[in-house]
């Protein structure tokens, strides 16, 4: 029976408090499942697991979202650690990279958001700028800036006009991974979206669509997953 496509969204383990409890929890900001739902998908939270299980996990999904979060370990792209790079999240890097590789291998529609876009680039052999000024308004405060689509890109087909987006990041794509192409830029030239041209649907955006009202990027993933 046909139904809403199942969209997996990666989560992460953190200590959290609710009621009388303070325990380790698999967390995901509520904006992610809400955005999937508003775009017509059925969200499924994917807690960290053994990387050997990534292909099995992705095989159950119609589409995959790699959520935002901490900085990618610079050792993943052969760089020395900049003092301004954030704390390591090695287990999360390992699991989410395995998910990305499984999605690429299977042709599963894939959307990377912020860290997810950076991991997509790293997974395909690219590198990152470890610190970038001007894309964080204040600690724990989402700012906004405009992004301009690259004509003819997958992203431009979804959002053809220059638009204001919610942003919070201090790292960015440096050298593009194999096969990837830029599909949007900020006014300062920072690559704000990347995609993998070809028969599949693979897109990464540097901003946080789950913190805004524009569901067009997620709607594109849901349509491809359908």
PEVENLIN-V816186 format. One record per pair of residues at least 24 apart in sequence whose C-alpha atoms are under 10 Angstrom apart, sorted by the first residue. I is the first residue (numbers start at 1). J is the second residue. D is the distance in whole Angstrom. If there is no record, write none. Layout:
BEGIN
I,J,D / I,J,D
END
This chain:
BEGIN
2,226,9 / 3,40,10 / 3,41,9 / 3,42,9 / 3,226,9 / 4,37,9 / 4,39,10 / 4,40,6 / 4,41,5 / 4,42,6 / 4,43,9 / 4,62,9 / 4,222,9 / 4,223,10 / 4,225,9 / 4,226,8 / 5,36,10 / 5,40,8 / 5,41,5 / 5,42,6 / 5,43,9 / 5,61,8 / 5,62,6 / 5,63,7 / 5,221,10 / 5,222,7 / 5,223,9 / 5,224,9 / 5,225,6 / 5,226,6 / 6,36,9 / 6,40,10 / 6,41,6 / 6,42,5 / 6,43,6 / 6,44,7 / 6,60,8 / 6,61,6 / 6,62,5 / 6,63,6 / 6,64,9 / 6,222,9 / 6,225,8 / 6,226,9 / 7,33,9 / 7,36,7 / 7,37,9 / 7,40,10 / 7,41,6 / 7,42,6 / 7,43,5 / 7,44,6 / 7,45,9 / 7,46,10 / 7,58,10 / 7,60,10 / 7,61,6 / 7,62,6 / 7,63,5 / 7,64,5 / 7,65,7 / 7,109,9 / 7,110,9 / 7,221,9 / 7,222,8 / 7,225,8 / 8,33,9 / 8,36,9 / 8,41,10 / 8,42,8 / 8,43,6 / 8,44,5 / 8,45,6 / 8,46,6 / 8,47,10 / 8,57,9 / 8,58,8 / 8,60,9 / 8,61,6 / 8,62,8 / 8,63,6 / 8,64,5 / 8,65,6 / 8,66,8 / 8,110,10 / 9,33,8 / 9,36,9 / 9,43,7 / 9,44,6 / 9,45,5 / 9,46,6 / 9,47,9 / 9,63,9 / 9,64,6 / 9,65,5 / 9,66,6 / 9,67,7 / 9,111,9 / 9,112,10 / 10,44,9 / 10,45,6 / 10,46,5 / 10,47,6 / 10,48,8 / 10,64,8 / 10,65,7 / 10,66,5 / 10,67,6 / 10,68,9 / 10,92,9 / 10,95,9 / 10,96,7 / 10,99,9 / 10,116,9 / 11,44,10 / 11,45,6 / 11,46,6 / 11,47,5 / 11,48,7 / 11,65,10 / 11,66,8 / 11,67,7 / 11,68,9 / 11,69,9 / 11,92,9 / 11,96,9 / 12,45,10 / 12,46,8 / 12,47,6 / 12,48,6 / 12,67,9 / 12,69,9 / 12,89,10 / 12,91,9 / 12,92,7 / 12,95,10 / 12,96,10 / 13,47,8 / 13,48,7 / 13,91,10 / 13,92,9 / 28,67,8 / 28,68,9 / 28,69,10 / 29,67,9 / 29,68,10 / 29,210,9 / 29,211,10 / 30,210,8 / 30,211,10 / 31,208,9 / 31,209,9 / 31,210,5 / 31,211,6 / 31,212,9 / 32,65,9 / 32,67,8 / 32,68,10 / 32,113,10 / 32,208,9 / 32,209,9 / 32,210,5 / 32,211,8 / 32,218,10 / 33,210,8 / 34,210,8 / 34,215,10 / 35,209,8 / 35,210,6 / 35,211,9 / 35,212,9 / 35,213,9 / 35,214,9 / 35,215,7 / 35,216,10 / 35,217,10 / 35,218,7 / 35,219,9 / 36,65,9 / 36,210,9 / 36,215,8 / 36,218,6 / 36,219,8 / 36,221,9 / 36,222,8 / 37,215,10 / 37,218,9 / 37,219,10 / 37,222,10 / 38,213,10 / 38,214,10 / 38,215,7 / 38,216,10 / 38,218,9 / 38,219,8 / 39,214,10 / 39,215,6 / 39,216,8 / 39,217,9 / 39,218,6 / 39,219,5 / 39,220,8 / 39,221,9 / 39,222,7 / 39,223,9 / 40,215,10 / 40,218,9 / 40,219,7 / 40,222,7 / 40,223,9 / 40,226,10 / 41,218,9 / 41,219,8 / 41,221,9 / 41,222,6 / 41,223,9 / 41,225,9 / 41,226,9 / 42,222,9 / 46,96,10 / 46,99,10 / 47,92,10 / 47,95,9 / 48,91,8 / 48,92,7 / 48,93,10 / 48,94,9 / 48,95,6 / 48,96,8 / 49,91,9 / 49,92,9 / 49,94,9 / 49,95,7 / 49,96,9 / 49,98,10 / 50,91,9 / 50,94,9 / 50,95,7 / 50,98,9 / 51,91,9 / 51,92,10 / 51,94,7 / 51,95,5 / 51,96,8 / 51,97,8 / 51,98,5 / 51,99,8 / 51,102,10 / 52,95,9 / 52,98,8 / 52,99,10 / 52,102,10 / 53,95,9 / 53,98,9 / 53,99,9 / 53,102,10 / 54,95,7 / 54,96,8 / 54,97,9 / 54,98,6 / 54,99,5 / 54,100,9 / 54,101,8 / 54,102,6 / 54,103,9 / 55,98,8 / 55,99,7 / 55,100,9 / 55,101,8 / 55,102,5 / 55,103,8 / 55,105,9 / 55,106,8 / 56,99,10 / 56,102,9 / 57,99,8 / 57,102,9 / 57,103,10 / 58,98,10 / 58,99,7 / 58,100,9 / 58,101,10 / 58,102,7 / 58,103,6 / 58,106,8 / 58,108,8 / 59,102,8 / 59,103,8 / 59,106,8 / 59,108,8 / 61,103,9 / 61,108,8 / 61,109,9 / 61,225,9 / 62,103,10 / 62,107,10 / 62,108,7 / 62,109,7 / 62,110,9 / 62,221,10 / 62,222,8 / 62,224,9 / 62,225,5 / 62,226,7 / 63,103,8 / 63,107,9 / 63,108,6 / 63,109,5 / 63,110,6 / 63,111,8 / 63,201,10 / 63,221,7 / 63,222,7 / 63,223,10 / 63,224,8 / 63,225,5 / 63,226,9 / 64,99,8 / 64,100,8 / 64,103,7 / 64,108,7 / 64,109,6 / 64,110,5 / 64,111,6 / 64,112,8 / 64,202,10 / 64,221,8 / 64,222,10 / 64,225,9 / 65,96,10 / 65,99,10 / 65,100,9 / 65,109,9 / 65,110,6 / 65,111,5 / 65,112,6 / 65,113,7 / 65,116,8 / 65,117,10 / 65,203,10 / 65,204,9 / 65,218,9 / 65,221,9 / 66,96,7 / 66,97,9 / 66,99,8 / 66,100,8 / 66,110,8 / 66,111,6 / 66,112,5 / 66,113,6 / 66,114,9 / 66,115,8 / 66,116,5 / 66,117,8 / 66,118,10 / 66,119,9 / 66,120,9 / 66,204,9 / 67,96,9 / 67,111,9 / 67,112,7 / 67,113,5 / 67,114,7 / 67,115,7 / 67,116,5 / 67,117,9 / 67,208,9 / 67,210,10 / 68,112,8 / 68,113,5 / 68,114,5 / 68,115,5 / 68,116,6 / 68,117,8 / 68,118,9 / 68,119,10 / 68,168,10 / 68,169,9 / 68,206,9 / 68,207,9 / 68,208,8 / 68,210,10 / 69,113,9 / 69,114,8 / 69,115,6 / 69,116,8 / 69,169,9 / 70,114,10 / 70,115,7 / 70,116,10 / 70,169,9 / 71,114,10 / 71,115,7 / 71,118,9 / 71,119,9 / 71,128,10 / 71,130,8 / 71,131,10 / 71,169,9 / 71,170,9 / 71,171,8 / 72,115,7 / 72,116,9 / 72,118,8 / 72,119,7 / 72,122,9 / 72,128,9 / 72,130,9 / 72,171,9 / 73,119,10 / 73,130,10 / 74,122,10 / 74,127,8 / 74,128,8 / 74,129,10 / 74,130,8 / 76,119,9 / 76,122,7 / 76,123,9 / 76,125,9 / 76,126,10 / 76,127,9 / 77,119,10 / 77,121,10 / 77,122,6 / 77,123,9 / 77,124,10 / 77,125,7 / 77,126,7 / 77,127,6 / 77,128,8 / 78,122,10 / 78,125,10 / 78,126,10 / 78,127,8 / 79,127,8 / 79,128,9 / 79,129,10 / 79,130,9 / 80,130,10 / 81,130,8 / 82,129,10 / 82,130,6 / 82,131,8 / 83,130,9 / 83,131,9 / 84,130,7 / 84,131,6 / 84,132,10 / 84,170,9 / 84,171,10 / 85,129,10 / 85,130,6 / 85,131,7 / 85,170,9 / 85,171,8 / 86,130,9 / 86,131,10 / 86,170,10 / 86,171,10 / 93,119,8 / 96,120,9 / 96,123,10 / 97,122,9 / 97,123,6 / 97,124,10 / 98,123,9 / 100,124,10 / 100,202,10 / 103,202,9 / 104,196,10 / 104,200,9 / 104,201,9 / 104,202,8 / 106,200,10 / 107,199,9 / 107,200,6 / 107,201,8 / 107,202,9 / 108,200,8 / 108,201,8 / 108,202,8 / 108,221,10 / 108,224,9 / 108,225,8 / 109,200,7 / 109,201,5 / 109,202,6 / 109,203,9 / 109,220,10 / 109,221,6 / 109,222,8 / 109,223,9 / 109,224,6 / 109,225,6 / 109,226,10 / 110,195,10 / 110,200,9 / 110,201,6 / 110,202,5 / 110,203,6 / 110,204,8 / 110,221,7 / 110,222,10 / 110,224,9 / 110,225,9 / 111,195,9 / 111,201,8 / 111,202,6 / 111,203,5 / 111,204,5 / 111,205,8 / 111,217,9 / 111,218,8 / 111,220,9 / 111,221,7 / 111,222,10 / 112,193,9 / 112,194,9 / 112,195,10 / 112,202,8 / 112,203,6 / 112,204,4 / 112,205,6 / 112,206,8 / 112,207,10 / 113,193,9 / 113,203,9 / 113,204,6 / 113,205,5 / 113,206,6 / 113,207,7 / 113,208,6 / 113,209,8 / 113,210,9 / 114,167,9 / 114,168,8 / 114,169,7 / 114,171,9 / 114,172,9 / 114,192,9 / 114,193,9 / 114,204,8 / 114,205,6 / 114,206,4 / 114,207,6 / 114,208,7 / 114,209,10 / 115,169,8 / 115,171,9 / 115,172,9 / 115,204,9 / 115,205,9 / 115,206,7 / 115,207,9 / 115,208,10 / 116,203,10 / 116,204,7 / 116,205,8 / 116,206,8 / 117,172,9 / 117,173,8 / 117,192,9 / 117,193,8 / 117,194,7 / 117,195,9 / 117,203,8 / 117,204,4 / 117,205,6 / 117,206,6 / 117,207,9 / 118,171,8 / 118,172,7 / 118,173,6 / 118,174,10 / 118,176,10 / 118,177,10 / 118,193,10 / 118,194,9 / 118,204,8 / 118,205,9 / 118,206,8 / 119,173,10 / 119,204,9 / 120,173,10 / 120,176,10 / 120,177,8 / 120,180,9 / 120,194,9 / 120,195,9 / 120,196,10 / 120,202,9 / 120,203,9 / 120,204,7 / 121,172,10 / 121,173,7 / 121,174,9 / 121,175,8 / 121,176,6 / 121,177,5 / 121,178,8 / 121,179,10 / 121,180,8 / 121,194,8 / 121,195,9 / 121,196,10 / 121,204,9 / 122,173,9 / 122,175,9 / 122,176,8 / 122,177,7 / 122,178,10 / 123,177,7 / 123,178,9 / 124,176,8 / 124,177,5 / 124,178,5 / 124,179,8 / 124,180,8 / 125,175,9 / 125,176,8 / 125,177,5 / 125,178,6 / 125,179,10 / 125,180,10 / 126,173,8 / 126,174,7 / 126,175,5 / 126,176,5 / 126,177,4 / 126,178,7 / 126,180,9 / 127,172,9 / 127,173,6 / 127,174,5 / 127,175,5 / 127,176,7 / 127,177,7 / 128,171,7 / 128,172,6 / 128,173,5 / 128,174,5 / 128,175,7 / 128,176,9 / 129,170,9 / 129,171,5 / 129,172,5 / 129,173,6 / 129,174,5 / 129,175,9 / 130,170,7 / 130,171,5 / 130,172,7 / 130,173,9 / 130,174,9 / 131,169,9 / 131,170,5 / 131,171,5 / 131,172,8 / 132,169,8 / 132,170,5 / 132,171,5 / 132,172,7 / 132,190,9 / 133,169,9 / 133,170,6 / 133,171,9 / 134,168,10 / 134,169,9 / 134,170,8 / 134,188,9 / 135,166,10 / 135,167,7 / 135,168,6 / 135,169,6 / 135,170,6 / 135,171,9 / 135,172,10 / 135,186,10 / 135,190,10 / 135,207,10 / 136,167,7 / 136,168,5 / 136,169,6 / 136,170,7 / 137,167,8 / 137,168,7 / 137,169,9 / 138,168,9 / 139,168,9 / 140,168,8 / 141,166,10 / 141,167,9 / 141,168,7 / 142,166,6 / 142,167,6 / 142,168,5 / 142,169,9 / 142,207,10 / 142,208,9 / 142,211,8 / 143,167,5 / 143,168,6 / 143,169,10 / 143,207,10 / 144,168,8 / 144,207,9 / 144,208,10 / 144,212,10 / 145,186,7 / 145,187,8 / 145,207,9 / 146,184,10 / 146,185,9 / 146,186,6 / 146,187,7 / 146,192,10 / 147,183,10 / 147,184,6 / 147,185,5 / 147,186,5 / 147,187,7 / 147,188,10 / 147,189,10 / 147,190,9 / 147,191,9 / 147,192,7 / 147,193,9 / 147,206,10 / 147,207,9 / 148,183,8 / 148,184,5 / 148,185,5 / 148,186,6 / 148,187,8 / 148,189,10 / 148,191,10 / 148,192,9 / 148,193,10 / 149,182,9 / 149,183,6 / 149,184,4 / 149,185,7 / 149,186,9 / 149,192,9 / 149,193,8 / 150,181,10 / 150,182,7 / 150,183,5 / 150,184,5 / 150,185,8 / 150,193,9 / 150,194,10 / 151,183,8 / 151,184,9 / 152,183,9 / 153,181,9 / 153,182,8 / 153,183,6 / 153,184,9 / 153,193,10 / 153,194,9 / 153,195,8 / 153,196,10 / 153,197,8 / 154,183,7 / 154,184,10 / 154,193,10 / 154,194,9 / 154,195,7 / 154,196,9 / 154,197,8 / 154,201,8 / 154,202,9 / 154,203,8 / 154,217,10 / 154,220,9 / 155,182,9 / 155,183,6 / 155,184,7 / 155,193,8 / 155,194,8 / 155,195,8 / 155,203,8 / 155,204,9 / 155,205,9 / 155,216,10 / 155,217,8 / 155,220,9 / 156,183,7 / 156,184,8 / 157,217,10 / 157,220,9 / 158,216,6 / 158,217,6 / 158,218,10 / 158,219,9 / 158,220,7 / 159,214,10 / 159,216,7 / 159,217,8 / 159,220,10 / 162,186,10 / 163,214,10 / 164,207,10 / 164,212,10 / 164,214,10 / 165,206,10 / 165,207,6 / 165,208,7 / 165,209,7 / 165,211,9 / 165,212,7 / 165,213,10 / 165,214,9 / 166,206,10 / 166,207,6 / 166,208,6 / 166,209,7 / 166,210,9 / 166,211,6 / 166,212,6 / 166,213,10 / 167,192,10 / 167,206,8 / 167,207,5 / 167,208,6 / 167,209,9 / 167,211,9 / 167,212,10 / 168,206,9 / 168,207,7 / 168,208,7 / 169,206,8 / 169,207,8 / 169,208,9 / 171,206,9 / 172,206,8 / 173,206,9 / 200,224,9 / 201,225,9
END
